[in-house]
Amino acid sequence: GLVFAREEAIANFEPQKYFGLSFQACRPGKAQTSATFSIESETPLPKFFTKEAVSEFKDSLPKLGKLVRIKRETATKPRPPGLNSVDLMYAMSKNLGMRSFTAMHAAESLYLSGYLTYPRTESTMYPKDFPFRETLQAVQPYDSQYREFIDQLIARPKLGNHKGTDKGDHPPICPTMKVPKSLSGDEARVYEFVLRNFLESLGDDTEIEKKTYHFEFGSVKMVARSARLLPGSLPPIGQKATKYDSSLEEFGLKVDEEIEICAAKVVDRVTEPPGKMQEFELIKEMEKFHIGTDASMSKHIQTLQDRGFVKFNDKTIEVNDLGRVLVRTLKAVDPDLADANLRRDMEIKLEEISKDGQRYAPVLREYLAYYRRKFLNFVAKSHQVSEAAKDTFKTKDAMVAEEGKAFIQCLKCMKYTRFSHSALKVICTGCGLNFDFPDAMEVKQLEARKCPVDKHTLIQYSVEVGVTKVWVVACVVCMASNQEVKSLESGVIGNCNECGKKTLAAFSKDHKTLFEICEGRTCRKLWKIVEGISSVAFDPASICPCKTRKAKIVFASDAKIFAGETLEA
């Protein structure tokens, strides 16, 4: 709903063309040299909608003016508190263009390797007994660009930062005393960000000296600006010191000095709509409306993508047709169901209960009655949801009928099945075989391999779990009839200890790594079993006391363990 609202604002926006002015100034008579600098109106100029209007304003400006005063001020950017999960996801998305799901996955990997503290936390206050000095000494060798700054911190008699909020869960995200020797990719970028935030949080506030030069050209007031980081300050994370432009100081301008407008250029402009929603903006909106927790925000966003409601286009998020139909239909049935305030108001009440500001029983009764009314209203109008979907989308069966191509031959009726890649569905028009692939990314036939049960051609389909892509080998006919697949390199291994559904054998693309994957679409747990295999054969008749199938594994000659050996387990 939040992304949809932004897209509606963009769609309803009506741009208008107008003309603006950009100015260059210099000392009198120096227009032909490179010694010019940019100036602008002290207050925004009006939008000129005709060239005649902008030209008339341009011609009315005096060419000569003078510098009337120089205003100096020091701006302070407070040092940050400790880093929590939401701030990590927001910063990585905004400053480095990294998906929140990817950032959290990298942070969790660094935590499991012992390089970062636990990355799912709402707290931003360091514990009183945090070993700041020991941690600084440990991370000092990681990157030479920080050594001088770390030396300055270590030399201080007192270290620490007790700003922030303690939510009573885990300490802020920061480096541990176990320092990586080398990192690459997403893990390197996340570790670098966490390290810099940790250092900044222990340093001083960032001091920025700003100068504003005030000019008068007749009655028109203009300004030029410069800024520089004061010595001893690290530039904010994700920025470089060169962002602060102090080049104007090189001119040595003095009060009462005469200045000339040496160029006034008419610029074509257009009023701009709000930009497309970026992930860091969505994270902040979710935090504002209490949608998800620090542990679940990135998963909520990923789920929207996995279920086809939204898609990512570079750094922006766009709503798919399915998402548009859902939001528009919910608004038609009950506008509150698509309003983020519904969740926010309830979360505020729950937070008040936790702080003894509200009693539990009255709030429970209020919301039970409220959601009962919502439910009964939705049931009464639920036909609108089906009608909206029917008008917008084709059924999978219709997609197979229209675009399906010949797939494996059905040995029951001897006709070829039809398969649609977009619908991920197989249908046999002869005998009624009907099968949907579970969240498959790719589907391929294995022409040379046959099912030992019914001799149908085997297929393999890929499934993506997080950042890992695995391949499942199966028989479409057996899966469609809910039979256990008994191929030597495929089939049911056991049952998921999380959801109780069946687990299947799966492989890396090169078939050298064996995984176990839960077939449950909402669970989709994945376990890596063993690497470096040459082949694996499951014995349908041999069941271990732990209720999983036994297998004979042949290891490749270059495997790290059991090279060239055969293992039964």
C-alpha positions, -999 to +999 in steps of 0.1 A: +000+000+000+028+024+008+045+018-026+012+020-044+004+054-028+037+068-041+030+054-076-005+070-076+010+103-066+034+100-095+007+089-120-016+118-110+011+144-111+008+169-140+042+183-150+046+219-161+074+234-182+090+266-170+122+286-174+148+293-148+182+311-146+217+300-136+243+327-128+281+329-129+299+358-112+335+372-113+355+402-106+348+430-131+365+425-164+374+388-157+345+372-176+369+357-202+390+339-176+382+308-157+380+327-125+342+325-121+320+311-094+283+301-091+258+324-073+221+321-068+192+341-056+189+344-019+152+335-021+139+311-048+131+329-081+096+327-094+089+301-121+088+318-155+064+301-179+073+321-210+107+331-225+096+366-227+090+368-189+124+352-181+142+374-206+126+405-192+137+396-157+172+388-169+176+421-187+164+440-156+192+427-134+221+451-128+254+437-141+274+451-112+269+446-075+290+442-044+298+418-016+280+432+015+288+406+041+303+371+048+285+350+073+305+323+090+290+295+111+301+261+124+276+233+119+278+202+141+268+168+130+264+148+163+283+116+165+259+087+159+247+064+186+252+026+183+238+009+152+205-010+152+190-032+125+167-006+109+195+020+107+218-006+091+192-016+064+183+021+058+219+032+054+230+003+033+201+009+010+204+047+008+241+051+007+253+019-011+222+008-030+222-026-013+189-045-008+179-047+029+175-085+026+211-087+012+225-064+039+209-085+067+220-118+051+256-104+049+254-092+085+242-125+097+270-143+079+295-120+095+279-127+129+281-164+124+318-160+115+323-141+147+332-108+132+300-088+142+278-088+172+242-101+168+227-080+139+190-082+148+185-056+175+165-024+182+189-010+208+213+019+200+229+022+235+262+004+242+263-016+275+281+002+304+308-025+305+314-026+267+351-032+260+357-002+237+395+001+241+400-037+235+378-037+205+396-007+190+430-024+195+416-055+178+402-038+147+432-014+143+450-036+117+420-041+095+424-010+073+453+014+073+431+044+065+416+043+101+448+036+121+456+072+129+420+079+139+420+048+161+453+058+177+438+091+187+408+073+202+429+048+221+451+076+235+421+092+252+418+086+290+380+079+286+362+061+259+325+055+253+292+066+240+262+061+261+237+079+239+209+060+223+181+038+236+183+005+254+153-017+242+163-045+265+172-069+236+207-071+222+236-045+222+241-024+190+257-039+159+295-034+160+327-053+153+339-079+177+375-085+187+378-112+160+389-094+129+386-108+094+418-111+074+400-105+041+365-100+030+348-094-004+315-084-019+285-076+003+302-088+035+331-064+029+308-035+024+286-043+054+316-048+077+332-015+065+300+004+072+296-012+107+332-005+115+330+032+104+298+037+124+315+022+155+345+045+151+323+076+145+302+068+175+333+069+197+348+100+180+338+137+183+309+154+167+317+162+130+325+199+127+317+217+094+326+253+088+301+270+065+305+304+048+277+323+030+287+352+008+259+378+005+258+400-026+235+428-037+228+437-073+205+467-069+175+454-051+183+417-060+201+398-032+222+368-042+244+343-023+273+319-028+282+292-004+313+272+007+318+245+033+347+225+046+353+198+072+374+210+101+405+190+109+400+158+130+366+150+116+357+119+096+333+126+067+299+111+072+296+075+061+290+070+024+304+104+016+338+118+008+355+149+021+353+164-014+316+168-010+324+199+011+334+226-015+357+253-002+370+264-036+353+298-032+378+307-005+405+307-031+391+339-046+399+358-014+367+379-017+364+409+007+334+428+019+325+459-002+344+444-032+326+450-066+313+418-083+300+414-119+274+389-131+293+376-161+268+350-173+231+346-168+218+315-187+182+307-194+176+270-184+146+249-195+131+232-165+100+212-156+081+207-123+090+172-110+068+145-094+079+127-063+105+101-071+098+063-072+100+046-039+134+034-029+140+006-004+155+029+023+124+051+021+101+021+024+121+009+055+116+044+071+079+043+062+075+008+077+092+020+109+069+050+110+038+029+107+051+001+130+050-024+101+074-053+111+103-054+135+140-050+131+141-088+125+113-090+100+113-058+079+137-071+052+118-104+051+085-086+046+099-067+016+114-099+002+081-117+007+063-090-013+088-097-042+086-135-039+048-134-041+048-112-071+033-081-055+063-059-062+095-059-083+128-042-079+141-021-108+177-011-099+172+008-066+135+015-069+105-007-060+075-009-083+041-025-078+032-054-101-003-059-116-011-084-088-002-058-062-023-031-079-053-053-081-049-063-044-047-027-032-074-013-054-098-042-045-091-038-008-098-001-010-131-008-028-141-034-002-128-015+029-103+014+026-090+008+061-075-026+050-051-008+027-043+020+051-010+018+070-026+036+100-046+005+108-014-013+118+002+017+134-028+025+157-029-011+170+009-012+176+007+020+196-020+005+218+001-026+223+032-006+232+011+013+258+001-020+273+038-030+276+044+003+294+014-001+317-003+028+300-033+007+289-050-023+304-049-055+283-085-067+286-103-035+273-079-032+243-084-069+235-122-065+235-120-034+214-099-050+187-117-083+187-150-064+180-133-041+155-117-069+134-149-090+136-168-062+119-140-059+093-141-097+087-179-099+083-178-069+059-150-085+039-168-118+036-200-100+024-180-083-003-154-110-011-169-116-045-154-083-056-119-097-050-126-127-073-142-105-100-113-081-100-087-109-103-108-125-131-109-093-151-072-087-148-055-121-149-057-153-168-059-186-150-029-209-152-049-234-172-057-207-198-020-197-200-010-233-207-037-236-233-026-204-250+012-205-248+021-240-236+046-260-256+051-297-259+069-312-229+074-348-218+053-376-233+026-390-211+029-428-213-007-433-200-024-418-231+008-414-253+001-377-258+026-350-252+020-328-221+020-290-225+041-268-203+040-230-198+071-213-184+051-182-173+025-203-155+050-230-143+024-256-149+022-290-168-011-302-183-019-334-202-051-329-222-054-366-228-056-381-193-060-349-171-024-349-156-021-315-139+009-302-119+021-268-106+058-264-100+065-251-065+081-216-068+104-229-096+128-205-113+138-228-142+125-262-155+144-286-177+139-321-191+165-348-185+161-367-217+185-395-208+170-403-174+137-422-167+116-426-136+121-462-123+084-464-113+067-455-146+095-448-171+085-412-177+113-387-186+126-370-155+128-333-151+148-310-128+136-276-115+154-249-096+144-233-064+159-202-048+162-200-010+177-167+000+208-164-021+212-201-027+199-217-059+194-255-059+180-281-083+155-308-076+152-339-098+118-354-100+091-372-120+062-350-130+037-379-131+047-392-097+045-357-082+012-350-098-003-382-084+013-376-050+035-407-052+069-408-036+096-402-063+120-431-062+146-420-087+181-429-076+191-392-074+158-377-062+129-381-040+117-377-004+145-378+022+124-373+053+102-348+071+109-311+080+114-307+117+100-271+114+067-276+096+063-314+092+061-315+054+083-337+032+119-328+025+134-335-009+169-341-022+183-311-041+216-303-058+238-275-068+239-268-106+270-289-111+255-317-089+285-317-067+267-305-035+238-323-019+211-303-001+179-312+017+150-288+011+115-286+026+087-287+000+065-264+021+062-231+002+059-210+033+087-229+052+112-236+025+141-246+049+173-256+032+201-277+047+235-283+031+243-321+035+277-326+018+300-312-008+324-328-034+301-357-044+304-375-077+270-393-074+244-403-048+219-431-047+190-432-023+177-466-012+138-465-012+136-496+010+162-486+036+150-462+062+172-449+091+157-450+127+156-412+124+130-418+096+151-405+068+162-425+037+197-440+036+220-431+007+252-443-010+274-413-017+304-415-041+329-387-035+348-371-063+386-375-065+392-339-057+367-337-027+380-321+005+369-351+025+366-388+016+382-381-018+374-410-042+357-430-015+321-444-012+301-437+020+268-452+031+248-431+055 
